[in-house]
Amino acid sequence: MKCMKEWTGENTGEFAVMDRRTVRGFDAWAIGEMGIPGVVLMENAAKNCTQIILEQFPEQVKDGICILCGGGNNGGDGFVVARQLFNQGLSVKIILCTDPGRIKGDARINFAICQKMGVSIGQLDTASAELFREVEDAVAGSGLLVDALLGTGLQDELTPSMALLISCINSHNIPIVAVDIPSGLDCDRGIPLPVCIEAAATVTFVALKKGFVENSESRNATGRVFVADIGITPFPCA
């Protein structure tokens, strides 16, 4: 049974709560012990994320969606979301915020599919002295932004260029959906490192993240929180 449910702050007991280490351990168990390929988990997670985007932001997506992607698995989730939205006939553009050569593994598979499908793909130079203007050009005309830059693995402070990029993204009056966790937010403590995406909604996978629960101020970054499964869950769907 598909499990996608909103966390209100009062129904925490209906969800598993995981820290960074446990999340990674769960993924490793699903792949290594249960035999589910990582690319399948990515597909399932992003498909559920896409469904929530369509349900919760039906008007915004009509104006076009800009998906900001990093080079890791969080970016890979973003590529799948791009594919799914593109298949709905919506105007979608991917903005790479990394060197394409750094995209590896399951993320690389989905990036290649997006290229073959003809999804619009642009790239930002995060070291550019004109970064604010370049971000402004990249997101122009979009009704919704999707944050697929950084995942739960972040625990050290952001690089200055990434911190600036996130600040530039936040400066535009366009709602943002964060994939799994707002980029720049510490998974375990729920604090910015030192800035993070300020999302209207976050679609987090498998479980609530420890920082969401332990730090109420994390809501300023996450917005509404929806928990979506990846094809196998550590808890019953209530």
C-alpha positions as CSV (number, residue, x, y, z in Angstrom):
1,M,0.0,0.0,0.0
2,K,1.3,3.4,-0.9
3,C,2.1,5.6,2.1
4,M,2.2,9.3,1.7
5,K,1.0,11.3,4.7
6,E,1.4,14.7,6.1
7,W,3.1,15.2,9.4
8,T,1.2,17.8,11.4
9,G,3.5,17.9,14.4
10,E,0.8,16.2,16.4
11,N,0.9,12.8,14.7
12,T,4.6,12.0,15.1
13,G,3.8,8.6,16.6
14,E,2.4,7.5,13.2
15,F,5.9,7.8,11.6
16,A,9.4,6.4,12.1
17,V,11.9,9.0,13.0
18,M,15.5,8.5,11.7
19,D,18.8,10.2,12.1
20,R,21.3,10.5,9.3
21,R,23.0,7.2,10.1
22,T,19.8,5.3,10.4
23,V,18.5,6.6,7.1
24,R,21.7,5.5,5.3
25,G,21.4,2.1,7.0
26,F,17.9,1.7,5.9
27,D,18.8,2.4,2.3
28,A,21.7,-0.1,2.5
29,W,19.4,-2.7,4.0
30,A,16.8,-2.2,1.2
31,I,19.4,-2.6,-1.5
32,G,21.7,-5.2,0.1
33,E,19.4,-7.4,2.0
34,M,16.0,-6.9,0.2
35,G,17.6,-6.8,-3.2
36,I,15.8,-3.6,-4.4
37,P,18.2,-1.8,-6.8
38,G,19.0,1.8,-5.9
39,V,17.6,3.1,-9.1
40,V,14.2,1.5,-8.3
41,L,14.2,3.1,-4.8
42,M,15.0,6.5,-6.5
43,E,12.2,6.0,-9.0
44,N,9.6,5.1,-6.3
45,A,10.6,8.0,-4.0
46,A,10.6,10.6,-6.8
47,K,7.3,9.3,-8.2
48,N,5.6,9.8,-4.9
49,C,7.2,13.2,-4.6
50,T,5.8,14.2,-8.0
51,Q,2.4,13.1,-6.9
52,I,2.5,15.4,-3.9
53,I,3.7,18.3,-6.1
54,L,0.8,17.8,-8.5
55,E,-1.7,17.5,-5.6
56,Q,-0.5,20.4,-3.5
57,F,0.6,22.9,-6.1
58,P,-1.8,22.4,-9.1
59,E,-1.9,26.1,-10.1
60,Q,1.8,26.8,-9.7
61,V,2.9,23.9,-11.9
62,K,0.9,25.3,-14.8
63,D,3.4,28.2,-14.9
64,G,6.4,25.9,-15.2
65,I,8.7,24.1,-12.9
66,C,12.4,24.7,-12.4
67,I,14.3,21.8,-10.7
68,L,17.6,22.7,-9.2
69,C,19.8,19.6,-9.0
70,G,23.1,18.7,-7.4
71,G,25.3,15.8,-8.4
72,G,24.4,13.2,-5.8
73,N,21.3,11.0,-5.2
74,N,19.3,14.0,-4.2
75,G,19.9,15.4,-7.6
76,G,19.0,12.0,-9.0
77,D,15.6,12.3,-7.3
78,G,15.3,15.6,-9.0
79,F,15.9,14.2,-12.4
80,V,13.2,11.6,-11.9
81,V,10.8,14.3,-10.7
82,A,11.6,16.2,-13.9
83,R,10.9,13.2,-16.0
84,Q,7.6,12.5,-14.3
85,L,6.4,16.2,-14.6
86,F,7.6,16.3,-18.2
87,N,5.5,13.3,-18.9
88,Q,2.5,15.2,-17.6
89,G,2.9,17.7,-20.4
90,L,4.2,20.4,-18.1
91,S,6.9,22.9,-18.8
92,V,10.0,21.6,-16.9
93,K,13.6,22.7,-16.9
94,I,16.5,21.2,-14.9
95,I,19.2,23.6,-13.7
96,L,22.4,21.8,-12.9
97,C,24.3,23.3,-10.0
98,T,27.3,21.1,-10.4
99,D,29.7,19.9,-13.1
100,P,27.8,17.2,-15.1
101,G,31.0,15.1,-14.8
102,R,30.3,14.7,-11.1
103,I,27.0,13.0,-11.6
104,K,27.4,9.3,-10.8
105,G,25.6,6.0,-10.4
106,D,21.8,6.0,-10.2
107,A,21.7,9.8,-10.6
108,R,23.7,9.5,-13.9
109,I,21.2,7.0,-15.3
110,N,18.3,9.3,-14.7
111,F,20.2,12.4,-16.0
112,A,20.9,10.5,-19.2
113,I,17.2,9.6,-19.6
114,C,16.3,13.3,-19.2
115,Q,18.7,14.2,-21.9
116,K,17.3,11.6,-24.3
117,M,13.7,12.7,-23.5
118,G,14.6,16.3,-24.4
119,V,13.9,17.8,-21.0
120,S,15.4,21.3,-20.9
121,I,18.7,21.3,-19.0
122,G,20.7,24.4,-18.1
123,Q,23.7,24.9,-15.8
124,L,24.7,27.4,-13.2
125,D,28.3,28.4,-12.4
126,T,28.1,28.6,-8.6
127,A,31.5,30.3,-8.5
128,S,30.3,33.1,-10.8
129,A,30.5,36.7,-9.7
130,E,27.1,37.2,-11.3
131,L,25.4,34.3,-9.5
132,F,22.4,36.3,-8.3
133,R,21.6,37.4,-11.9
134,E,22.2,33.9,-13.2
135,V,19.8,32.4,-10.6
136,E,17.3,35.1,-11.5
137,D,17.5,34.2,-15.2
138,A,17.3,30.5,-14.4
139,V,14.1,30.7,-12.3
140,A,12.4,33.4,-14.4
141,G,8.9,32.4,-15.5
142,S,8.6,29.5,-13.1
143,G,5.6,28.9,-10.9
144,L,7.4,26.4,-8.7
145,L,11.0,25.5,-7.8
146,V,12.1,22.1,-6.7
147,D,15.2,21.8,-4.4
148,A,17.2,18.7,-5.2
149,L,20.6,20.1,-4.4
150,L,21.8,18.4,-1.2
151,G,20.4,15.4,0.8
152,T,20.6,14.2,4.3
153,G,24.3,13.5,4.2
154,L,25.3,17.1,4.8
155,Q,26.7,17.6,8.2
156,D,29.5,20.2,7.8
157,E,29.0,23.8,6.9
158,L,28.1,24.7,3.4
159,T,30.8,26.0,1.1
160,P,30.6,29.8,0.6
161,S,29.4,29.3,-3.0
162,M,26.6,26.9,-2.1
163,A,25.5,29.1,0.8
164,L,25.3,32.0,-1.6
165,L,23.4,29.9,-4.2
166,I,20.8,28.9,-1.5
167,S,20.5,32.6,-0.4
168,C,19.9,33.6,-4.1
169,I,17.2,30.9,-4.5
170,N,15.4,32.0,-1.3
171,S,15.4,35.6,-2.5
172,H,12.8,34.9,-5.2
173,N,9.1,35.0,-4.4
174,I,8.5,31.5,-5.8
175,P,7.3,28.6,-3.7
176,I,9.9,25.8,-3.3
177,V,9.3,22.1,-2.7
178,A,12.3,20.4,-1.0
179,V,13.1,16.8,-2.0
180,D,13.8,14.8,1.2
181,I,15.2,17.7,3.2
182,P,15.7,21.4,2.5
183,S,19.3,21.8,1.2
184,G,21.6,23.2,3.9
185,L,19.5,21.9,6.8
186,D,21.2,19.5,9.2
187,C,19.3,16.2,9.3
188,D,20.0,15.5,12.9
189,R,19.8,18.9,14.5
190,G,17.3,20.7,12.3
191,I,19.5,23.8,12.0
192,P,20.8,25.7,8.9
193,L,24.5,25.2,8.1
194,P,24.5,28.3,8.1
195,V,21.7,28.9,5.6
196,C,19.2,26.5,4.1
197,I,16.4,26.4,1.5
198,E,13.2,27.9,2.9
199,A,10.6,25.6,1.4
200,A,6.8,25.8,1.2
201,A,6.7,22.0,1.5
202,T,9.2,19.2,2.0
203,V,8.6,15.6,0.7
204,T,10.8,13.5,2.9
205,F,11.4,9.8,2.3
206,V,10.9,6.7,4.5
207,A,10.7,8.6,7.8
208,L,10.7,11.9,9.6
209,K,14.2,13.2,10.0
210,K,15.4,13.6,13.6
211,G,16.0,17.3,13.2
212,F,12.5,18.0,12.1
213,V,11.1,16.5,15.3
214,E,13.7,17.8,17.8
215,N,13.9,21.4,16.6
216,S,10.5,23.1,16.1
217,E,12.3,26.0,14.3
218,S,13.1,23.6,11.4
219,R,9.5,24.3,10.2
220,N,10.7,27.6,9.0
221,A,12.8,25.7,6.5
222,T,10.6,22.7,5.7
223,G,7.2,24.2,5.5
224,R,4.6,21.5,5.4
225,V,6.1,18.0,5.6
226,F,4.9,15.0,3.8
227,V,6.4,11.5,4.4
228,A,6.6,9.3,1.3
229,D,7.8,5.7,1.0
230,I,10.3,4.4,-1.4
231,G,8.7,1.1,-2.1
232,I,9.5,-0.5,1.2
233,T,8.7,1.0,4.6
234,P,10.0,0.5,8.2
235,F,6.5,1.3,9.6
236,P,2.8,0.4,8.8
237,C,0.8,3.0,6.9
238,A,-1.8,4.2,9.3
